[in-house]
């Protein structure tokens, strides 16, 4: 059941009870007498919207034997296509431009008229991604392997998907006031991302380079160890700066209204978690006819992330064919480096510009697994 509502006893009345899917649609399901049109949400797909598609392209060059089993891969990659945007906006916001009505008064008028629908949510997707990618791969005869992947990219859209609204961004678009202002960096835009992976099969015992011909028991215990190290370094994600409007200034139910930019630096002392952003460069709109400020979407960025993860693995063979015991130990954020979360981007709160958390500190786990 939904929200603790009781099950419906009649298929004709369903405003105060819960109807199960297997019972089908109630009688007069679409009748306006059965629900409040001012609160009902309407999803709309324009009839001229083409079937969704994604255009992808890439150009790459690989060289496998550049120097003693050193392989290099250089690539340009891009993608253009739709994204699930949900631009919620008030119809009166457009009407007030023609009739010079107060946005505040049109909101109040709408709430008094139960026959007026809430603004439809319309799919209006635009997204693009372009990147330069480089991969370097090297193998050594002593069981050492190196793989480094670097990506320099830029992702742009006019609204994120519902599951990608990071750091204050919203999947709703300021559709009537200024749609071009919504086109900006995506919530997941990461200009630089570098991952280095190292694998080392320790060359001791097990018929390897060192320790050959020693006691089989010692060989089984000390031989065949593998270590891995993965180092991740990337840019921070964009931060959406917005304010929470009062009733008179609220132009939409779920979108994030941005403040006005006065000039100057948006950042404070980025090394101080309590002063990451500077509020003096911004002002909150007060004119009900212009509730949307001129600040762009996702114009700020959080600090980057740097983390090294270590893994140690070993397999112990058992007498039965195919049976073995696997031991592993993993150290996440091995050096216990502090990686800060994004600062609060809501400018009308006292905690604006304050970083209230970090990514996980060092974590260590051990595991023992039996294959039989």
MOCORNOR-V998052 format. One record per backbone hydrogen bond with DSSP energy under -0.5 kcal/mol. CO is the residue of the C=O (numbers start at 1). NH is the residue of the N-H. E is the energy in kcal/mol with one decimal. If there is no record, write none. Layout:
# MOCORNOR-V998052
((CO/NH/E) (CO/NH/E))
This chain:
# MOCORNOR-V998052
((1/3/-0.6) (2/5/-1.8) (6/18/-3.2) (11/27/-1.6) (14/17/-0.5) (18/8/-1.9) (18/20/-0.5) (20/23/-1.2) (21/24/-2.0) (26/29/-1.0) (28/31/-1.3) (31/34/-1.7) (32/35/-0.8) (35/37/-0.7) (36/39/-1.0) (36/40/-1.4) (37/118/-1.5) (40/118/-0.5) (42/121/-3.4) (44/46/-0.5) (44/123/-1.7) (46/49/-1.8) (53/82/-1.2) (54/56/-0.6) (55/80/-2.7) (57/78/-2.5) (59/76/-2.8) (61/74/-2.7) (63/72/-2.3) (69/71/-0.6) (69/139/-0.8) (70/66/-2.3) (70/67/-0.6) (71/137/-2.9) (72/63/-2.3) (73/135/-2.7) (74/61/-2.9) (75/133/-3.1) (76/59/-2.4) (77/131/-2.8) (78/57/-2.1) (79/129/-2.6) (80/55/-3.6) (81/127/-1.1) (83/85/-1.8) (86/88/-1.2) (87/122/-0.8) (90/93/-0.9) (90/94/-0.5) (91/94/-1.6) (91/95/-1.5) (92/96/-2.6) (94/97/-0.8) (94/98/-0.8) (95/98/-0.9) (95/99/-2.4) (96/100/-1.5) (102/106/-2.0) (103/107/-1.9) (104/108/-1.9) (105/109/-2.5) (106/110/-2.0) (107/111/-1.8) (108/112/-1.2) (109/113/-0.9) (110/113/-0.7) (112/114/-0.9) (113/116/-1.5) (114/37/-0.8) (120/122/-0.6) (121/44/-3.6) (122/87/-1.4) (126/158/-1.3) (127/81/-2.0) (128/156/-2.6) (129/79/-2.8) (130/154/-2.2) (131/77/-2.4) (132/152/-2.8) (133/75/-2.6) (134/150/-3.0) (135/73/-2.7) (136/148/-2.7) (137/71/-3.2) (138/146/-2.9) (140/143/-1.1) (143/201/-2.5) (144/140/-2.9) (145/199/-2.4) (146/138/-2.6) (147/197/-3.3) (148/136/-2.6) (149/195/-2.7) (150/134/-2.7) (151/153/-0.5) (151/193/-2.0) (152/132/-2.8) (154/130/-1.9) (155/186/-2.5) (156/128/-2.7) (157/184/-2.6) (161/164/-2.0) (164/166/-1.8) (166/169/-2.0) (167/240/-2.4) (170/160/-0.5) (171/86/-2.5) (173/175/-2.1) (174/178/-1.1) (175/179/-0.6) (178/181/-1.3) (179/182/-2.0) (180/183/-1.1) (181/297/-0.8) (182/184/-0.6) (184/157/-2.3) (186/189/-1.6) (191/153/-1.9) (192/235/-2.4) (193/151/-2.4) (194/233/-2.5) (195/149/-2.8) (196/231/-2.9) (197/147/-2.3) (198/229/-2.4) (199/145/-2.7) (200/202/-1.0) (200/227/-2.4) (202/204/-2.0) (203/210/-1.4) (204/224/-0.8) (205/208/-2.4) (210/205/-2.7) (211/214/-1.0) (215/219/-2.7) (216/220/-2.3) (217/221/-1.8) (218/222/-2.9) (219/223/-1.7) (224/315/-0.5) (225/202/-1.7) (226/313/-3.0) (227/200/-2.8) (228/311/-2.8) (229/198/-2.7) (229/231/-0.5) (230/232/-0.5) (230/309/-2.7) (231/196/-2.6) (232/307/-2.5) (233/194/-3.1) (234/305/-2.1) (237/302/-2.9) (239/241/-0.6) (239/300/-1.5) (240/242/-0.5) (242/347/-2.8) (243/245/-0.8) (243/257/-0.5) (246/250/-1.3) (251/90/-0.6) (255/257/-0.7) (257/243/-2.5) (258/293/-2.5) (259/295/-2.0) (260/262/-0.6) (260/283/-1.9) (266/278/-3.3) (268/270/-0.9) (269/272/-2.2) (271/273/-0.6) (272/275/-2.1) (273/355/-3.5) (275/269/-1.7) (276/268/-2.1) (277/279/-0.5) (278/281/-0.8) (279/282/-2.0) (281/262/-3.0) (281/263/-0.8) (283/260/-3.2) (286/288/-0.6) (287/290/-1.8) (291/293/-0.6) (296/299/-0.6) (300/239/-2.6) (302/236/-0.5) (305/234/-2.4) (307/232/-3.2) (308/334/-3.3) (309/230/-2.7) (310/331/-3.3) (311/228/-2.5) (312/329/-2.6) (313/226/-2.5) (314/327/-3.3) (315/317/-0.6) (316/325/-2.5) (320/323/-1.8) (323/318/-2.2) (324/371/-3.3) (325/316/-3.4) (325/327/-0.5) (326/369/-2.9) (327/314/-2.2) (328/367/-2.5) (329/312/-2.8) (330/332/-0.6) (330/365/-2.2) (331/310/-2.4) (331/334/-0.6) (332/363/-2.2) (333/336/-2.2) (337/339/-0.6) (338/340/-0.5) (339/359/-3.3) (344/353/-2.9) (345/242/-2.0) (345/347/-0.9) (346/349/-1.4) (349/352/-1.6) (351/354/-2.1) (353/276/-2.7) (354/344/-2.1) (354/356/-0.6) (357/341/-2.4) (363/332/-3.0) (365/330/-2.6) (367/328/-2.4) (369/326/-3.4) (369/371/-0.5) (370/372/-0.6) (371/324/-2.1))
